Amino acid sequence: MLLIDDDRQLCSLMGDFLMQQGFAVSIANDGLTGLSMATSGSHDLVLLDVVLPGLGGFAVLDELRRLSDIPVLMLTARGEPSDRVFGLSAGADDYLPKPFDPAELVARVHAILRRSVGLPRARKPVIEIAGVRLDTAARQVSMAGMHVELTSAEYGILEILMRAAGRPVSRDEISIRLNQREAAALDRAVDVHISRIRHKLGPKAALIQTVRGAGYLFALDAASGFAS
Protein backbone atom coordinates (compact mmCIF):
# COMPACT_ATOMS: atom_id res chain seq x y z
CA MET A 1 0.00 0.00 0.00
CA LEU A 2 0.98 3.66 -0.33
CA LEU A 3 0.94 6.11 2.61
CA ILE A 4 0.79 9.81 1.61
CA ASP A 5 1.35 12.06 4.64
CA ASP A 6 3.75 14.93 5.38
CA ASP A 7 4.24 13.88 9.03
CA ARG A 8 7.47 11.91 8.67
CA GLN A 9 7.46 10.62 12.23
CA LEU A 10 3.90 9.33 11.90
CA CYS A 11 4.78 7.75 8.55
CA SER A 12 7.69 5.91 10.12
CA LEU A 13 5.53 4.60 12.98
CA MET A 14 2.65 3.63 10.72
CA GLY A 15 4.96 2.05 8.18
CA ASP A 16 6.60 -0.14 10.82
CA PHE A 17 3.23 -1.16 12.29
CA LEU A 18 1.66 -1.98 8.92
CA MET A 19 4.69 -4.00 7.85
CA GLN A 20 4.37 -5.98 11.07
CA GLN A 21 0.80 -6.75 9.96
CA GLY A 22 2.09 -8.17 6.69
CA PHE A 23 1.67 -5.18 4.38
CA ALA A 24 4.30 -3.83 2.01
CA VAL A 25 4.34 -0.03 2.53
CA SER A 26 5.65 2.82 0.38
CA ILE A 27 5.67 6.41 1.65
CA ALA A 28 5.31 9.82 -0.01
CA ASN A 29 5.49 13.08 1.96
CA ASP A 30 3.84 15.47 -0.52
CA GLY A 31 0.82 15.35 -2.78
CA LEU A 32 2.51 15.54 -6.16
CA THR A 33 4.94 12.70 -5.40
CA GLY A 34 2.13 10.69 -3.87
CA LEU A 35 -0.07 11.13 -6.93
CA SER A 36 2.73 9.97 -9.22
CA MET A 37 3.35 6.90 -7.06
CA ALA A 38 -0.37 6.12 -6.68
CA THR A 39 -0.91 6.02 -10.44
CA SER A 40 2.13 3.82 -11.12
CA GLY A 41 0.12 0.62 -10.75
CA SER A 42 2.40 -0.66 -7.98
CA HIS A 43 -0.03 -0.37 -5.06
CA ASP A 44 -3.35 -1.92 -4.00
CA LEU A 45 -4.53 0.87 -1.68
CA VAL A 46 -3.72 4.49 -0.74
CA LEU A 47 -3.78 5.95 2.78
CA LEU A 48 -4.16 9.66 2.08
CA ASP A 49 -3.86 12.69 4.38
CA VAL A 50 -5.86 15.82 3.54
CA VAL A 51 -3.38 18.56 4.52
CA LEU A 52 -0.32 18.12 2.30
CA PRO A 53 2.29 20.53 0.94
CA GLY A 54 1.73 21.67 -2.63
CA LEU A 55 -1.06 19.45 -3.91
CA GLY A 56 -3.62 18.92 -1.14
CA GLY A 57 -5.23 15.59 -0.32
CA PHE A 58 -8.62 16.39 -1.86
CA ALA A 59 -6.86 17.46 -5.07
CA VAL A 60 -4.89 14.21 -5.09
CA LEU A 61 -8.15 12.31 -4.62
CA ASP A 62 -9.82 14.23 -7.47
CA GLU A 63 -6.98 13.40 -9.83
CA LEU A 64 -6.80 9.78 -8.71
CA ARG A 65 -10.47 9.30 -9.43
CA ARG A 66 -9.91 10.68 -12.93
CA LEU A 67 -6.99 8.33 -13.60
CA SER A 68 -7.34 5.26 -11.40
CA ASP A 69 -9.68 2.91 -9.54
CA ILE A 70 -7.25 2.36 -6.64
CA PRO A 71 -9.04 2.27 -3.25
CA VAL A 72 -8.40 5.30 -1.03
CA LEU A 73 -8.69 5.59 2.75
CA MET A 74 -8.52 9.19 3.97
CA LEU A 75 -6.49 9.72 7.17
CA THR A 76 -6.73 13.22 8.59
CA ALA A 77 -7.04 15.37 11.67
CA ARG A 78 -9.86 17.18 9.85
CA GLY A 79 -12.64 15.02 11.21
CA GLU A 80 -15.61 17.37 10.86
CA PRO A 81 -18.69 15.74 9.30
CA SER A 82 -18.53 18.12 6.31
CA ASP A 83 -14.97 17.00 5.54
CA ARG A 84 -15.93 13.33 5.81
CA VAL A 85 -18.95 13.82 3.55
CA PHE A 86 -16.87 15.72 1.00
CA GLY A 87 -14.13 13.09 0.97
CA LEU A 88 -16.54 10.19 0.58
CA SER A 89 -18.62 11.94 -2.08
CA ALA A 90 -15.41 12.76 -3.98
CA GLY A 91 -14.56 9.08 -4.22
CA ALA A 92 -12.78 8.01 -1.04
CA ASP A 93 -13.63 4.48 0.07
CA ASP A 94 -13.44 5.29 3.79
CA TYR A 95 -12.47 8.14 6.12
CA LEU A 96 -10.63 7.72 9.44
CA PRO A 97 -9.94 10.83 11.58
CA LYS A 98 -6.72 11.14 13.59
CA PRO A 99 -5.88 10.05 16.21
CA PHE A 100 -7.04 6.51 15.48
CA ASP A 101 -6.57 3.04 16.90
CA PRO A 102 -4.01 1.16 14.73
CA ALA A 103 -6.11 -1.99 15.02
CA GLU A 104 -9.11 -0.10 13.61
CA LEU A 105 -6.98 1.14 10.71
CA VAL A 106 -5.95 -2.43 9.85
CA ALA A 107 -9.56 -3.62 10.10
CA ARG A 108 -10.72 -0.87 7.73
CA VAL A 109 -7.91 -1.62 5.28
CA HIS A 110 -8.89 -5.28 5.18
CA ALA A 111 -12.55 -4.34 4.69
CA ILE A 112 -11.74 -2.01 1.79
CA LEU A 113 -9.56 -4.61 0.10
CA ARG A 114 -12.29 -7.25 0.44
CA ARG A 115 -14.87 -4.90 -1.10
CA SER A 116 -12.60 -3.80 -3.94
CA VAL A 117 -11.62 -7.24 -5.23
CA GLY A 118 -13.26 -7.75 -8.61
CA LEU A 119 -15.52 -4.72 -8.28
CA PRO A 120 -14.94 -2.08 -10.95
CA ARG A 121 -15.56 1.49 -9.78
CA ALA A 122 -18.29 3.40 -11.55
CA ARG A 123 -16.83 6.33 -13.44
CA LYS A 124 -18.47 9.62 -14.29
CA PRO A 125 -17.28 10.70 -17.74
CA VAL A 126 -19.74 13.61 -17.71
CA ILE A 127 -19.93 16.28 -15.01
CA GLU A 128 -22.96 18.60 -15.15
CA ILE A 129 -23.51 21.38 -12.63
CA ALA A 130 -25.98 24.26 -12.83
CA GLY A 131 -26.34 23.94 -16.59
CA VAL A 132 -22.63 23.59 -17.43
CA ARG A 133 -21.86 20.17 -18.94
CA LEU A 134 -18.27 18.89 -19.06
CA ASP A 135 -17.56 15.73 -21.07
CA THR A 136 -14.24 14.43 -19.72
CA ALA A 137 -13.85 11.77 -22.42
CA ALA A 138 -14.19 14.25 -25.29
CA ARG A 139 -12.72 17.18 -23.27
CA GLN A 140 -15.64 19.33 -24.36
CA VAL A 141 -17.88 21.82 -22.55
CA SER A 142 -21.41 22.82 -23.43
CA MET A 143 -24.33 24.86 -22.09
CA ALA A 144 -27.93 24.31 -23.18
CA GLY A 145 -26.64 22.07 -25.96
CA MET A 146 -24.28 24.75 -27.31
CA HIS A 147 -20.55 24.02 -27.49
CA VAL A 148 -18.23 26.29 -25.48
CA GLU A 149 -14.86 26.67 -27.19
CA LEU A 150 -12.05 26.49 -24.61
CA THR A 151 -8.28 26.20 -24.92
CA SER A 152 -6.58 23.16 -23.40
CA ALA A 153 -5.48 25.16 -20.35
CA GLU A 154 -8.94 26.68 -19.90
CA TYR A 155 -10.57 23.25 -20.10
CA GLY A 156 -8.07 21.86 -17.59
CA ILE A 157 -8.81 24.62 -15.07
CA LEU A 158 -12.57 24.30 -15.51
CA GLU A 159 -12.38 20.53 -14.98
CA ILE A 160 -10.35 21.01 -11.79
CA LEU A 161 -12.90 23.51 -10.46
CA MET A 162 -15.95 21.44 -11.40
CA ARG A 163 -14.53 18.25 -9.88
CA ALA A 164 -14.02 20.22 -6.66
CA ALA A 165 -17.37 22.07 -6.90
CA GLY A 166 -18.23 23.68 -3.58
CA ARG A 167 -14.60 23.73 -2.39
CA PRO A 168 -12.16 26.61 -3.00
CA VAL A 169 -9.12 25.66 -5.09
CA SER A 170 -5.96 27.74 -4.69
CA ARG A 171 -3.91 29.19 -7.57
CA ASP A 172 -0.98 27.03 -6.45
CA GLU A 173 -3.11 23.88 -6.55
CA ILE A 174 -4.31 24.71 -10.06
CA SER A 175 -0.78 25.48 -11.23
CA ILE A 176 0.65 22.29 -9.73
CA ARG A 177 -1.99 20.14 -11.38
CA LEU A 178 -1.59 21.82 -14.75
CA ASN A 179 2.13 22.59 -14.80
CA GLN A 180 3.64 20.43 -12.00
CA ARG A 181 4.85 23.57 -10.19
CA GLU A 182 3.50 26.24 -7.87
CA ALA A 183 2.54 29.60 -9.34
CA ALA A 184 5.27 32.23 -9.12
CA ALA A 185 4.51 35.30 -7.00
CA LEU A 186 3.90 37.52 -10.03
CA ASP A 187 2.53 34.81 -12.33
CA ARG A 188 -1.05 35.78 -13.18
CA ALA A 189 -1.60 33.09 -15.84
CA VAL A 190 -4.23 31.27 -13.79
CA ASP A 191 -6.12 34.51 -13.16
CA VAL A 192 -6.06 35.36 -16.86
CA HIS A 193 -7.38 31.91 -17.78
CA ILE A 194 -10.13 32.25 -15.17
CA SER A 195 -11.16 35.60 -16.63
CA ARG A 196 -11.37 34.11 -20.12
CA ILE A 197 -13.37 31.10 -18.90
CA ARG A 198 -15.86 33.41 -17.18
CA HIS A 199 -16.21 35.43 -20.38
CA LYS A 200 -16.87 32.28 -22.43
CA LEU A 201 -19.42 30.96 -19.93
CA GLY A 202 -21.41 34.17 -20.38
CA PRO A 203 -24.58 33.98 -18.24
CA LYS A 204 -22.99 31.20 -16.16
CA ALA A 205 -19.85 33.23 -15.38
CA ALA A 206 -20.96 33.80 -11.77
CA LEU A 207 -20.55 30.08 -11.09
CA ILE A 208 -16.80 30.67 -10.86
CA GLN A 209 -16.31 32.69 -7.70
CA THR A 210 -13.22 34.34 -6.26
CA VAL A 211 -12.73 33.44 -2.60
CA ARG A 212 -10.43 35.98 -0.95
CA GLY A 213 -7.27 34.36 0.35
CA ALA A 214 -8.34 30.88 -0.79
CA GLY A 215 -8.51 30.87 -4.59
CA TYR A 216 -11.42 30.04 -6.89
CA LEU A 217 -14.59 28.06 -6.35
CA PHE A 218 -17.10 26.55 -8.76
CA ALA A 219 -20.42 27.18 -7.06
CA LEU A 220 -23.26 24.68 -7.08
CA ASP A 221 -25.53 27.47 -8.34
CA ALA A 222 -25.02 31.00 -9.62
CA ALA A 223 -27.38 32.73 -7.19
CA SER A 224 -24.70 34.15 -4.91
CA GLY A 225 -22.64 35.87 -7.60
CA PHE A 226 -18.93 36.60 -7.13
CA ALA A 227 -17.35 36.42 -3.67
CA SER A 228 -14.81 39.04 -2.70
N, C-alpha and C positions, 0 to 999 in steps of 0.2 A: 504494500500500500504506500501511498504518498502522503506525507504530513507537510502542510503549508502553513507556517506560523513564524512570526518574526521574533518570538521569545525563544532564544537559543537554549537557555537553561531548561525550559519546559520541553522543548523538542528533544533534548538529550535524555531527560527522564522518561518521557513518553516512548521514545524510540527504544530505550533499554527494556521498558516494561512490555511493550508490544512484541519485541523479539523474544522475550521470555515466554510469551504466549504462543509462539510459533509463527509469527508474521515476519515477512521480510519488509523492512521499512526504509524508504528514501525520504530525505528532508529537503525542503526549499524554504528560504527565509524571506522571500519577497514574492509578490504576486506574479510578476512577469516571468521569473524563473519557474515558479510553480506551474503556471499555465503551460509553458513549453514542455515541462516534464510530464504533466498530466495528459497531454495530447500525444505523447510519444508511443502509446500503446504498450508500455511496460508495466502498468499498474492495474490492479483490479478495483481499487477504491481510493478516494481522496478524502482526507481529513483537512478541512479548510477553515482557517480563521477569517473573521470579517475584517478586522483592522490590520491592514498590511501596508508597508511602504510602497509608494508608486501606484501600482494597480491594486485596488481594494478587493476584498473577498467577494462582494456581490458582483463586481465587474468580472472577476475571474469566473464566477459561476455562470454569468450571462454568456461569456465567450465559450465556456466548456459546453453549455447546452446547445450552442450553435454548431460545435465541432465534434462532440463526442457524447456517448451514452454512459460514460463511466459513472458509477454511483458516487454521490458526494454526501458526506456527513459534516455539517457545519459545527465548528467548535469555537465558541466566542463568549467573552464576558458580557456582550450585549444581549441580555436575556429577556428584554421586554417583549411582550406578546406581539407587538407590531413588527419587531425584527424577525421573530420566529415565523410569523405569517408571511412576511415578504420573502424570506429565504425559501420556505417550502413552496410558495406559489411560483417562485422563480426557477424551481427545478431541483432543489436540494431533496435528498431522500430522507434525511432526518436532521434534527437540530438539537445539540446538547450544550447548554450554557455552562461556563466555567464558574466556580470550581466544580468538578464532577468526580464521581467515584470511578476509579479505573476499571473496576469490575463491570460497572454499568456501560462504560465505553465499549469494552470487549463484547458484551452481550448485544449491544446495538450494532456493532460491526458485523457480528455473525448473522444477525437478523437481516441486515441489508443485503449481505452476500447471498443468503438463502433466497430472498425475494428476487434478486437480480438475475439469478441463473436462468438463462433461456427465455427471459422476458424482455423483448425489445421495447425501448422507451418511445412513447408516442411523440412525434415531432410536430412542430407548428411552423410549416413553411410560409404561412401568411399571418401577418400581424395587422389587425385592424382596430384602430382606436379613434373614437370621435369623428369618424368619417374619413380618416386617412388610412389608406390600405397599402401595406408594404409587403411585396412578394419577395421573400428572401431567396427563393430558387432562381427567379429571373432577375433579381436585383432591380426591381421596378416599383415605382410609387404611383398611386392614382388616387383621385378624389372624385366621387360621384361618377365613376366610370371613365374619367378623363385622365390621360397620362400626364404625370408631372416630370418634366425633364430635369434630371439632376446630374451633376458631375459625379465621378467615382468617390471623391472625398466627401461631397455633400451627402450622397447616399449612405456612406459609412457612418457619418455623424448622426444622421437621422435614425439609422438602425440602432445605434448605441443608445440614443435617447428613448426610442420607442420600446426597446427591450427592458429599459429601466424605468418605464413610465411610472410617475408618482414619486420617484427618488431623484434628488439633485445629482448631477454628474459633473465633476470638476473639469476645468480645462486641461489639467495635467492628465487626468484619467482618459479623456478623449484623445489627447496627443499620444499617450503611451500606447493605446490600443490601435491607433492609426499608423503611428510612426515609430513605435518602439522606443520612445524617449519622452521625457517631460517637456512641456512647453517652456521656452526661454522667457525671461522676464519681460522682454519687449516684443515677443512674438505674438502678434494678434491674428494669426492665420485662422485659428478656431473661431474667433469672434466674427471674422469676415465671412467665413463659411456659414455660420449661424444666421447672419444678416441676410445672406443670399437665399438660404433655405426658407426663412420667414417670408421673404418677398415672393418666392415661387409657390408657397402654400397659400398665398392670398388671404381669403377669408378665414383660413385656419391658422394663420400666423400666430395668433395668441396662444395656441397650444404649446408653443416653445417659450417658456418663461425664463427670465433671468432671476436667479436667487442670489442676492447679495452675499458675497463671501463664500458661496458654496458652488456656484457654477450655473449649469442650465438644467431645466427640468421639462420633460414632456408631460403636460397635464392630462388628466383623464377626461377633462372637458375644457372648453374655451371660455367658460363663464367668468372666470376670475381675472382674465386679461394678464398683462405682464406684471411680474413682481419686481420690486425695486430694492 
